């Protein structure tokens, strides 16, 4: 297991529980814990939600005429036990941000609320 600290000040410990803890800390510091948020990251729209138990990020479908609810698909789910990322769900390289990129973006504030 990799440990240390990266340039954004986040631990490089790759355990799911540690990454979830850091996501919770980043969201709590901005008052975003337990809130559904619509954000923009790298010209794409997402819905994110973070609680003490789980972080989820859904890619919003930009096509009109989709069904109500969350019109999109999950791209990253982090719990204390596991990390599920878009590319690994499909068996392809990651096309959407992974857990570490979400953590870096939330920690540095490089997302836009919409």
SEVEXDO-973971 format. One record per residue: residue number from 1; residue in three letters; chain; x, y, z of N, C-alpha, C in turn. Coordinates in steps of 0.2 Angstrom, whole numbers, plus 5000, padded with zeros to 4 digits. Atoms other than C-alpha are relative to their C-alpha. Example, Ala and Ser with C-alpha at 12.3 -4.5 7.8 and 13.67 -1.06 7.14 Angstrom:
<nodes>
NODE   num   residu   chaine   n.east   n.north   n.up   ca.east   ca.north   ca.up   c.east   c.north   c.up
NODE     1      ala        A     5004      4994   5000      5062       4978    5039     5004      5006   5000
NODE     2      ser        A     4996      4994   4999      5068       4995    5036     4996      5005   5003
</nodes>
This chain:
<nodes>
NODE   num   residu   chaine   n.east   n.north   n.up   ca.east   ca.north   ca.up   c.east   c.north   c.up
NODE     1      unk        A     5004      4994   5000      5000       5000    5000     5004      5006   5000
NODE     2      unk        A     4997      4994   5001      5006       5017    4995     4998      5005   5006
NODE     3      unk        A     5001      4995   4995      5008       5030    5009     5004      5006   4999
NODE     4      unk        A     4996      4994   5001      5014       5048    5010     4995      5006   4999
NODE     5      unk        A     5004      4994   5002      5007       5065    5004     5001      5003   4994
NODE     6      unk        A     4999      4997   5007      5004       5072    4987     5000      5008   5000
NODE     7      unk        A     4999      4993   5000      5006       5090    4981     4994      5004   5002
NODE     8      unk        A     5006      4997   4997      4988       5094    4986     4999      4999   5007
NODE     9      unk        A     5000      5001   4992      4991       5089    5004     4996      4994   5002
NODE    10      unk        A     5004      5006   4999      4981       5073    5002     5004      4994   5001
NODE    11      unk        A     4996      5006   4999      4987       5057    5009     5000      4995   4994
NODE    12      unk        A     4999      5005   5006      4993       5044    4996     4998      4993   5002
NODE    13      unk        A     5002      5006   4997      4986       5030    5007     4994      4998   4995
NODE    14      unk        A     5005      5002   5005      4975       5020    4994     4995      4996   5003
NODE    15      unk        A     5005      5004   4997      4964       5011    5006     4993      5004   4999
NODE    16      unk        A     5007      4997   5001      4945       5014    5003     4998      5004   5006
NODE    17      unk        A     5002      4996   4994      4942       5019    5021     5004      5007   5000
NODE    18      unk        A     4996      4994   5000      4956       5032    5020     4998      5005   4995
NODE    19      unk        A     5003      4996   5005      4950       5039    5004     4993      5003   5002
NODE    20      unk        A     5007      4998   4998      4932       5040    5010     5001      5005   5006
NODE    21      unk        A     4999      4995   4995      4938       5049    5026     5002      5007   4997
NODE    22      unk        A     4998      4994   5002      4947       5062    5016     4995      5003   4995
NODE    23      unk        A     5006      4997   5004      4932       5065    5004     4995      5003   5005
NODE    24      unk        A     5005      4997   4994      4921       5067    5020     5003      5007   5002
NODE    25      unk        A     4997      4994   4997      4934       5080    5027     4999      5005   4995
NODE    26      unk        A     5001      4995   5005      4934       5089    5010     4993      5003   4999
NODE    27      unk        A     5007      4998   5000      4915       5090    5009     4998      5004   5006
NODE    28      unk        A     5002      4997   4994      4913       5094    5027     5003      5007   5001
NODE    29      unk        A     4997      4993   5000      4925       5109    5026     4997      5005   4996
NODE    30      unk        A     5004      4995   5004      4914       5117    5013     4993      5000   5001
NODE    31      unk        A     5007      5000   4998      4898       5113    5021     4996      4996   4995
NODE    32      unk        A     5004      5004   5005      4893       5100    5007     4999      4993   5003
NODE    33      unk        A     5001      5007   4998      4892       5084    5018     4992      4999   5000
NODE    34      unk        A     5007      5002   5000      4875       5076    5016     4995      5004   4996
NODE    35      unk        A     5003      4996   5004      4870       5087    5002     5001      4998   4993
NODE    36      unk        A     4999      5001   5007      4866       5083    4984     5002      5006   4996
NODE    37      unk        A     4998      4994   5003      4876       5095    4973     5001      4998   4992
NODE    38      unk        A     4999      5000   5007      4876       5098    4954     5007      5004   4999
NODE    39      unk        A     4994      4996   5001      4894       5103    4949     5002      4999   4993
NODE    40      unk        A     4996      5001   5007      4905       5105    4933     5007      4999   5002
NODE    41      unk        A     4993      5002   5000      4922       5097    4932     5002      4998   4993
NODE    42      unk        A     4997      5001   5007      4932       5098    4916     4995      5000   4995
NODE    43      unk        A     5006      4999   5005      4917       5104    4906     4995      4994   5000
NODE    44      unk        A     5005      5005   5000      4906       5089    4911     4996      5002   5007
NODE    45      unk        A     5005      4999   4994      4891       5090    4923     5000      4993   5004
NODE    46      unk        A     5000      5005   4996      4890       5079    4938     4995      5001   5006
NODE    47      unk        A     5003      4999   4994      4879       5076    4953     5004      4996   5005
NODE    48      unk        A     4996      5003   4995      4889       5072    4969     4996      5000   5007
NODE    49      unk        A     5003      5001   4994      4884       5066    4986     5005      4997   5005
NODE    50      unk        A     4995      5003   4996      4895       5063    5001     4997      5000   5007
NODE    51      unk        A     5002      5001   4993      4890       5056    5018     5006      4997   5004
NODE    52      unk        A     4995      5003   4996      4900       5048    5032     5001      4993   4997
NODE    53      unk        A     5000      5007   5002      4896       5031    5024     5002      4999   4993
NODE    54      unk        A     4999      5001   5007      4898       5034    5005     5001      5007   4996
NODE    55      unk        A     4999      4995   5005      4904       5046    4991     4997      4997   4994
NODE    56      unk        A     5002      5002   5006      4895       5045    4975     5000      5006   4995
NODE    57      unk        A     5000      4995   5006      4897       5054    4958     4997      4997   4994
NODE    58      unk        A     5004      5002   5006      4885       5053    4944     5001      5005   4994
NODE    59      unk        A     4999      4996   5005      4889       5059    4927     4993      5002   4997
NODE    60      unk        A     5006      4997   5002      4874       5070    4921     4999      4999   4992
NODE    61      unk        A     5001      5001   5008      4867       5065    4903     4998      5007   4997
NODE    62      unk        A     5001      4994   5003      4868       5080    4893     4994      5000   4994
NODE    63      unk        A     5005      5000   5005      4855       5074    4881     4993      5001   5003
NODE    64      unk        A     5007      4998   4998      4837       5081    4882     4995      4994   5000
NODE    65      unk        A     5005      5005   5000      4822       5070    4885     5001      4993   5003
NODE    66      unk        A     4998      5006   4996      4829       5058    4897     4995      4999   5006
NODE    67      unk        A     5005      5000   4995      4818       5051    4911     5002      5004   5007
NODE    68      unk        A     4999      4996   4994      4816       5060    4928     5005      4996   5005
NODE    69      unk        A     4996      5003   4995      4827       5056    4943     5007      5003   4999
NODE    70      unk        A     4993      4998   5002      4846       5056    4940     5001      4998   4993
NODE    71      unk        A     4999      5002   5007      4848       5056    4922     5007      5000   4998
NODE    72      unk        A     4993      5001   5002      4865       5049    4920     5002      4993   5003
NODE    73      unk        A     4997      5006   4997      4876       5035    4927     5005      5001   5005
NODE    74      unk        A     4995      4999   4994      4887       5032    4942     5007      4999   4997
NODE    75      unk        A     4993      5001   5003      4906       5035    4938     5004      4999   5006
NODE    76      unk        A     4996      5001   4994      4913       5034    4956     4996      4999   5006
NODE    77      unk        A     5003      5001   4993      4907       5026    4972     5005      4998   5005
NODE    78      unk        A     4995      5001   4995      4918       5026    4987     4996      4998   5007
NODE    79      unk        A     5003      5001   4994      4913       5017    5003     5006      4998   5004
NODE    80      unk        A     4995      5002   4996      4924       5011    5018     5003      4993   4998
NODE    81      unk        A     4997      5006   5002      4926       4994    5010     5002      4999   4993
NODE    82      unk        A     4998      5001   5007      4928       4997    4991     4999      5007   4997
NODE    83      unk        A     5001      4995   5005      4930       5009    4977     4998      4998   4994
NODE    84      unk        A     5003      5002   5007      4920       5007    4961     5001      5006   4996
NODE    85      unk        A     4999      4994   5005      4926       5018    4946     4997      4998   4993
NODE    86      unk        A     5003      5001   5007      4918       5020    4929     5004      4995   4996
NODE    87      unk        A     4996      5004   5004      4932       5012    4919     5000      4993   5002
NODE    88      unk        A     5000      5007   4998      4933       4997    4930     4994      4996   5000
NODE    89      unk        A     5006      5003   5001      4915       4994    4929     4999      4998   4993
NODE    90      unk        A     5000      5002   5007      4916       4993    4910     5005      4996   4998
NODE    91      unk        A     4994      5004   5002      4933       4985    4909     5004      5004   4995
NODE    92      unk        A     4996      4996   5004      4940       5000    4900     5004      5005   5004
NODE    93      unk        A     4997      4994   4997      4952       5014    4904     4995      5005   5003
NODE    94      unk        A     5004      4995   4997      4945       5027    4916     4999      5006   4995
NODE    95      unk        A     5002      4994   5004      4935       5040    4905     4998      5006   5005
NODE    96      unk        A     5003      4995   4995      4928       5049    4920     5005      5000   5006
NODE    97      unk        A     4995      5000   4994      4937       5055    4936     4999      4994   5005
NODE    98      unk        A     5000      5005   4995      4942       5042    4948     5000      5003   5007
NODE    99      unk        A     5000      4997   4993      4942       5043    4967     5005      5004   5002
NODE   100      unk        A     4994      4995   4999      4959       5051    4968     4999      5006   4997
NODE   101      unk        A     5001      4994   5004      4954       5064    4955     4995      5004   5004
NODE   102      unk        A     5005      4996   4996      4938       5068    4965     5003      5003   5006
NODE   103      unk        A     4997      4998   4993      4948       5069    4981     5004      5007   4998
NODE   104      unk        A     4996      4994   5001      4960       5081    4973     4996      5006   4998
NODE   105      unk        A     5004      4994   5002      4947       5092    4965     4996      5003   5005
NODE   106      unk        A     5003      4998   4994      4937       5093    4981     5004      5004   5005
NODE   107      unk        A     4995      4997   4995      4952       5097    4991     5003      5006   4998
NODE   108      unk        A     4997      4994   5002      4959       5110    4980     4994      5005   4997
NODE   109      unk        A     5005      4995   5002      4942       5118    4975     4999      5001   4993
NODE   110      unk        A     5000      4999   5007      4944       5115    4957     4993      4998   4996
NODE   111      unk        A     5007      5002   5003      4925       5111    4954     4996      5007   5000
NODE   112      unk        A     5005      4995   5001      4911       5123    4949     4993      4998   5002
NODE   113      unk        A     5007      5002   4998      4894       5122    4958     4996      5003   4995
NODE   114      unk        A     5005      4998   5005      4880       5124    4946     4993      4999   5002
</nodes>
